[in-house]
Amino acid sequence: MALLEVNDLKTHFFTREGVVQAVDGISFSLEKGKTLGIVGESGCGKSVTALSIMGLIPKPPAKIVGGEVLFDGRDLTKLGEREMQTVRGNQVAMIFQDPMTSLNPTLRIGTQITETIRTHTEMSKQDARKRAIELLEEVGIPRSAERLDDYPHRFSGGMRQRVMIAIALSCSPRLLIADEPTTALDVTIQAQILDLLDELRQEHDMAMILITHDMGVVAEVCDDVAIMYAGQIVEQASGFELFEKPEHPYTEALLGALPQLEGDEREIRQSRLTAIPGRPPDLVNPPEACRFAARCPYASYEDSCTEVEPQLREIRAGHWVRTAHPTSERSGEREPVNA
Amino acid sequence: MAVDRREASLPVAAPVQTAEPAAGAAMRQSSLWQDAWRRYIRNKGAVAAALLFIIICLYCLLIPGFWKIPGIWTSLKDYDPNAVDFSQSYAGFSLDHPFSTDKFGRDLFARVAAGGQISIAIGFAATFMILVIGVVYGSIAGFIGGKLDNGMMRFLDALYGLPYLPFAIITTQILSPNGAVSVWSMVVALTIASWFTSARIVRGQIITLKENDYVRAAKAVGARWYRILARHLLPNTMGVLVIAIFLELPGVVLGEAFLSFIGLGINPPTASWGSIAQDGREAYRLHPEVLFIPSLAIATLVLCANFIADGLRDALDPRTRETG
């Protein structure tokens, strides 16, 4: 059985403007020791998915209205707050986007690490401190024994993210959720943090969910990739398969939107970055049709997909896609309608 | 030794250290409070106010003590704040009576000090209680939020509508059925009449802090609610609370002085700054010093507290600071 199995998860926000269907029927599973990348643009429900797994969605206004999150066979959505607290940090840990604000400025980082350790174990203060030094060393913070007594403001963004990773790892969780762990860091640090995460994942035999909007990040570390759009998964496959043979027009567009840096220099200088026209649909009243139809270059008015929502189907073994116009069924048959 | 240890730890760090060389360098340690202290010291007005505040407190604490100690300060032996001596009535300024005497010949140098003890003690005790109630009420409302928060805040709004002094007067009278107003009933009355603002401040802080990423991060590693409140929320309100102490103090001291002045506060012959001023009111044209000296003491203390609060705000909240 998979370590984590999410079945038809639905998280809705009950706001004054109406019910925002932020996550609308998401399913995926993650094996022990594997990495799943969740990719999508801002507001597509990536973070809400992660917070739903952790049971950290803001209630109210948010509520999990359906589905289940099976972690090791236990449905996390049914656990009470007290039981959930023993899962969080201990079994499932999470690191957040902005390391500059994720550490408490008034506590020494040593305190922040040891308190997490002592929340979940019976370790003595001295032992917890030793463990904290080991952890800091493991995440690559030099002079870790001394830096334990420093306050967060004495650390750079990259260093703070390392501290956050150390805290997340402190109780050897089996699943690590990284919510855009490198978005707030500058590019040179990004690669280091990703390498570190991948290294630690292998060492500790953790499963990892990596949430990002950066296709490059996904290509580097993920075994499987799920592309999210407007609260749904629109394509899911192994990383290699997805990059080699993307099926969903949205995935194609995302890959097409990556800046091209290879080839003839003059061409690169003159070429423009491609963008996806239009905006994602309003999640209060999502269209009945395919949610990507309005921005899809292949959807025309005669198509069924502008009226009926396409279902997620397995186009090849292990490659799921939700579109009426997958690449492999489209080639040569028809040109883009409004490209 | 230190160099050795550094070299020993370097190889471990080397693969990841490349982009952040500064992290390896030794830096001077300075905590948030040390920084705040440095910034406070640079504010000349606030430092002067703090010194004056301490001098006033020392004067009030020490002078009434000395008249009891035999052998020392023999010239001060008559400084019993309540010792009546009609031959010394309105004696005027002299070495024996640096602040003159009142109608009953009581020495004002001792009386203002003894009155200051009462005023300052009531001031600090009431401020402390205001903060305790404010922290409890405010953090419950802010932390739990939702309907409870809404209800608690509307209740507070209703209390805000009550006029401060009549509310305090009625409370002192209820608490002292035989008309003898004790120090504690004054403290309770002033607390009940003025705890609202601190509750609001704390609630506002908690609500702001609650949304912080580090609170979410703490939840994500399994921290219980009481740890989040005690470790992550309340310590971060400390800066605001320290400022609030010195903002509440003047109001409470003034409130006490006013109640004593109109005769609804501390009962004679016990001195408080307000009651000494009341004694001085009877003959203020001929002997203005009896009214003037306690009033000056009140004004100075209140002004000092305001200056200190101002200095603390600049020191503890760098965002509102105008100059570095």
Contacts between the chains, C-beta under 8 A, distances in Angstrom:
chain1	res1	chain2	res2	distance
A	54	B	220	5.9
A	56	B	216	6.6
A	56	B	219	5.7
A	56	B	220	6.2
A	60	B	146	7.4
A	85	B	222	4.8
A	85	B	223	7.7
A	85	B	224	6.0
A	86	B	222	6.7
A	87	B	222	7.4
A	88	B	219	7.0
A	88	B	220	6.0
A	88	B	221	6.3
A	88	B	222	4.0
A	89	B	220	6.9
A	89	B	221	3.4
A	89	B	222	3.4
A	89	B	223	7.8
A	90	B	222	6.0
A	93	B	220	6.7
A	93	B	221	6.1
A	94	B	217	7.8
A	94	B	220	4.1
A	94	B	221	7.9
A	95	B	217	7.8
A	95	B	220	8.0
A	96	B	213	5.7
A	96	B	216	6.8
A	96	B	217	5.7
A	96	B	220	7.4
A	98	B	213	5.8
A	101	B	212	6.3
A	101	B	213	4.0
A	101	B	214	6.4
A	102	B	213	4.5
A	102	B	214	5.3
A	102	B	216	7.8
A	102	B	217	4.4
A	103	B	214	5.5
A	103	B	217	7.4
A	104	B	214	4.5
A	104	B	218	7.4
A	104	B	231	7.4
A	104	B	232	5.2
A	104	B	236	7.5
A	105	B	32	7.4
A	105	B	214	7.8
A	105	B	236	7.6
A	106	B	32	6.5
A	106	B	235	4.8
A	106	B	236	5.6
A	106	B	238	7.8
A	107	B	231	6.8
A	107	B	232	7.8
A	107	B	235	7.5
A	115	B	223	7.5
A	115	B	227	7.2
A	115	B	231	7.0
A	116	B	221	4.6
A	116	B	222	7.4
A	116	B	223	7.5
A	119	B	221	7.3
A	119	B	222	5.5
A	119	B	223	6.3
A	119	B	224	7.4
A	119	B	227	7.3
A	120	B	222	6.2
A	137	B	9	8.0
A	137	B	12	5.9
A	140	B	12	7.9
A	140	B	13	6.1
A	140	B	15	7.0
A	140	B	16	3.5
A	140	B	17	7.1
A	141	B	13	7.3
A	141	B	23	7.4
A	142	B	9	5.8
A	142	B	10	6.7
A	142	B	12	7.4
A	142	B	13	3.4
A	142	B	17	5.7
A	142	B	23	6.4
A	142	B	24	5.0
A	143	B	5	7.8
A	143	B	6	6.6
A	143	B	9	5.5
A	143	B	13	7.7
A	143	B	24	6.8
A	144	B	9	7.5
A	149	B	29	7.9
A	150	B	29	7.7
A	151	B	31	6.6
A	151	B	32	6.9
A	154	B	27	6.7
A	155	B	23	7.3
A	156	B	20	5.6
A	156	B	22	7.3
A	156	B	23	6.5
A	158	B	19	6.9
A	158	B	20	6.0
A	159	B	20	6.3
A	159	B	23	5.6
A	162	B	16	8.0
A	164	B	217	6.9
A	167	B	217	7.6
A	167	B	221	5.9
A	168	B	220	7.9
A	168	B	221	6.8
A	170	B	221	7.5
A	171	B	221	7.8
A	188	B	19	5.0
A	189	B	19	5.9
A	189	B	20	7.9
A	192	B	16	5.7
A	192	B	19	6.8
A	196	B	16	6.8
